[in-house]
């Protein structure tokens, strides 16, 4: 376990869109900021489940895909220096006598004057393939999250799943990979109708209703055998990469043990976005207050509120209401 003795002004737990915007805005307030995310990528649910889906309820965009939104948020964060810790889950929070917090994670220990929780409905973990040897190939060519499209260039890719994520990735990889197969356990897909129509007119080979029954390979996964959902027919496909998009499981996880005031699975906050523990704030889909709306646009408004009050609690002489960004100049 690694220990970081460095003390931060604000530590943001959760790297979805609201957490990313909070990190940027903390930079606007000149706060020393750290962001901790349990997944290997930033963007949260939007990046993982809706990379190619167009979102229409984000202010300033007539329409933006999840991937484009995360890309813009990443560029926005890069205006300021932050510490980002990926694949690290916060397991315990302790308020110390010196009025700062110790955060113990799956990988180490961190210290912060204040905390902002932006975990949405909790941490996301992919639903994994429950077949013998599957775990052996997870760090090789069995993937649950698509990180780098170039990896699949001119390769044979088999994708399992029937939702928007599986269909979106099949369509995206069609022009990159040598061959793409999409396998689903039902004849009908759960994805958007427009995406399904594009899929049917694409060069992607669709195999339904089939489920994976076995995988084989030595150093890497070489082939996957599929069996009819309600039959005995089987088909084996040679693969360079096998992508499983069975969705993600969300859970509050350790948050439920942090002694925060919860309403069911939501964190109760006041008008300052402050939780029941002084110095801990929260924003986004995982919080509740009277009249709360669970929209990305709402979270983008809550994040600056949390940041401004966190900064004011650390430095009481600082104004809660900062100067407007129109008075600032960013260099390219």
N, C-alpha and C positions, 0 to 999 in steps of 0.2 A: 504494500500500500504506500502511495506517495503522499506527502504532506506539503501543502503550499502555505507557508507562513505569511505570505503576502496578504495584506488586508485590502479588500475592495470596498468601494462606496456602495455599489449595487451589484447583487448577484441575481441574475434572471434565471429562473428554473423553467425550461420549456422553450424550444427553438422553432415553434410554428410561426406563422405570419405576425401574430401579435407580439410574441417574444422578440422576433427580429426587429420589429418597428420600435419596441421598447428599448432595445439595445442601441439603435440609431439615435433615438431621442435622448437617451442618457448621455450619449456623446455630445449632443447639442447643449446639454447642461454641464458639460465638462466633468462628468462623473466617471470615476475609474470603475469600469464595468466588466463583468464576467458573465458569460451565458453558458449554461449547462443543459445538454440535450441527451436523452437516452438513446436516440436513434443515431445511425452513422451519417445522416445528412440533415441539413436544416430544411425547414419548410413544413414539417409536421404532416398532418392529415392532407393538406392541400397538395404537397409535393408527392406524397405516396399514393393517394387514392385518386386524385384529379389532375394529373400532370398535363393531360391534353384536353381536358374539359374546359369550355369557356365559362368563366364566371362573369355575371352581369351585375352583381350587387357590391362592387368595390368602387368607391368614389374616385372620379377622375378617369375611369376607363369605360369606354362604350362596351368593351368586352375584353377579357384577358384570360389566357389559360393559366392553370395552376403553376405550370413551369415558368411562364413568363413573369408571373407575379413574384415568385420566389427569386427569380433572377434579378428583378428590379429591387427587391428588398435587400438582396445580397449586395448589390452595387451601392445602395443607400447606406448600408452598414459600413461599407469600406471608406466612407468619408472620415471615420474616426477609428482609432485603435481600440480594439476590444480583445479580450481573451475568450476563445470559444472552445469548450470541452465537449466532444461528441462521444457517443457510446458510453455515457456515464450517467447512472441513475442516482439521484439524491435519495438516500435511505433514511437519514436522520438529521434533524435540525435541533440545535441546542442554543439557548440564549445564555451567554456567559455573563459573569458579574460586571465585566467592563462594558456592558451594553453593546456588544456585537455578537454575531452568530458564528457558530461552528457548524459547517455542513459536512456530513460524512456521506460519501458516495460509494458506488461499487468499485471505484478505483483509487480513491484518496480522500483527503480532508481539505476543506477550503474555509476561508474566513471572510466575513462580510459585515459591513455596518448595517445594511438593510437588505431585504430580499423582496423580489417581485415574482410571484408565481403566475406563469402563463401556460399552464399545461393543458388547457382545454378540458376535455373529459378524462384526462389522465394520460399515462404513458402508453404508447402504441408498440405492440410487438407483432410481427407477422405470424399468421397461422402457418405452421410448418408442415412439411411432408412427413407423414408418419409411416415410413417404410424403412426396413432394415438398410443400413449403410448410408442413409440420407445425410446424417450429420457429418460423415466423412468428407462429403463433397461440397459442403456449404461454403467453405472458404476457397473453393476451386471453381467449378462451373455449374453448380446448383445455386441459383440466386433467388432471393425473395424481393430484393429491391434493385431497380435498375439505376446505376450510378453514372456509368460512362458508356454512351452509345457506341463510341469507336471500338469498344471491346467486341462488339458483335458484327463488325464489318466483314462481309463475305463469309459469314459462318452460317451453319444450320442451327436455327433456334426453335425450340419447342416451348410453348407457353401454355400453362394450365390455368383455367379460370373463366368465369363467365360474366364478370362485372365490368364496370367502366375501365378500371385499371388494366385488366387483361386485354380488353379490346383496343384501348388506346395504345398500349405498347405494341401490340401486334401490327397496328396500322403504322405506327412510327417506325418500327424496324423493317417493315416491308421493303423500303427503298434502301436500307442499309445492309441487311443480312442477305446471304445467298438464297436462303429459303426459310420461311416462317410457317410453323404449324400452330394452330390454336385448338386446344383440346378442352372440352367442357362436359360435365357429367349430365347435362340436360340438352335437349334439342333447342331450347329457347335461351337467349342470353338476357341478362339483367341490365345490360348497358343501355345507354340512350339509343332510341330508335334510329336516329340519324347515323350514329356511329356503327350500328349493326348493319345498316344498309350499305355503308361504305365498305365494311368488312366483307359482305357478300359479293361485292363487285371488285374486290381486290384480288391479288395473287396469293393471299394467305390460304393455306390448306386448312379447312375446318374439319375436325373430327369430333362427332357427337353421336350418341351419348356414351362417353368413355371416361374411365378413371384410371390413374396409374396403379398398376398392380405390382410392379417390381422394377428395380433399376440395377444396372450392372456396369462394371468398370473396375480398373485397378487403380492407377494413379489419379485418373479423372473419370468422371461419368461418361460412358460411351453410348449407352442406349437406354431407352425407357420402354417398357412393355405396358400397354394399356388393355383394359378389359371392358367389355360392354357393361353398362350399369345394370341392365336386366337381361343378361344373356351370357353366352359362353364365348363369343367371338373375341379374339385378341389381335392386337397389332403392335409390332415393335418398330420404333423409330430410332435411327441413329442420330445422335445429337452432338453438337459442339458445346451448346449451352442449353440448360433447362431452367426456365423461369417459372416459378410457382406464385401465382397471384390469387391466393385464397382469402384475401382480406387481412384485416388486422384486429387484434383483440385489444381493447382499451380497458384500463383499470386505474383506479385512484392509487392503487399500490400503497406505498408507505405514507402518502399524504394523510390518509385517514387516521394515522397514529400521531400526527403532529399537534394534536390538541387545538386545532382550529375549530371555530364554530361552523358547522356544516348544516346545510339544508338538503337532506338526502345526499347526493354526491356533489353538490355545488358548495363552493366556499362563500360564506356570507361576508359582504364588504359594506362599508359606509360610503358616503359621497366622496371621500378622499381615496377610495379604492383600498382602504386599510382594513385588514382582517381583525380578528379578535385578539391577535398578538401584536403589540406595539412594535413597529419596525418591519412588519411583514405585510406586504401589499399583494394584490392579485388583480388580474385583468383577463378579459377574453371569455370564451365559452364556458369556462369552469367556475365562473363566479355568479352570484345572484344578489339582486337587490330589487326593491319595488320598481316595477316597470321595465325590468331587464329585457333586452332583445338580443338574441344570440345570432349576431351577424359579424362578419369580418370587419365591416365598416364601424360597428359599435366598438369592437375591440381596439381598433386603431385610435378611437377617441379616448378609451379608458387607459391605454398605455401611457400617454403623456401625463394624464392626471396622476397615475401612480408614481411615475418618475418625478414629477414636480414636487409632490408631497414627500417623497422619500428624500430628495435633495434638501428640502426645507427642514426635515427632521434632523438631518446630519449637520447642516449649516444653517442655523436659525436666522442668520442675517441675510441669507439669500432669499430673494422674492420667490413666492410660489408661482406667480405669473411671470414667465421669462419674456425676453425680447422676442419679436417675431423673426422667422427665418428670412424675411425679406431684407432684414438688416445685416444678414450674414453673407459671406462670399465663400464658395467652395472652389478650390482649384481642381481642375481636371486631372 
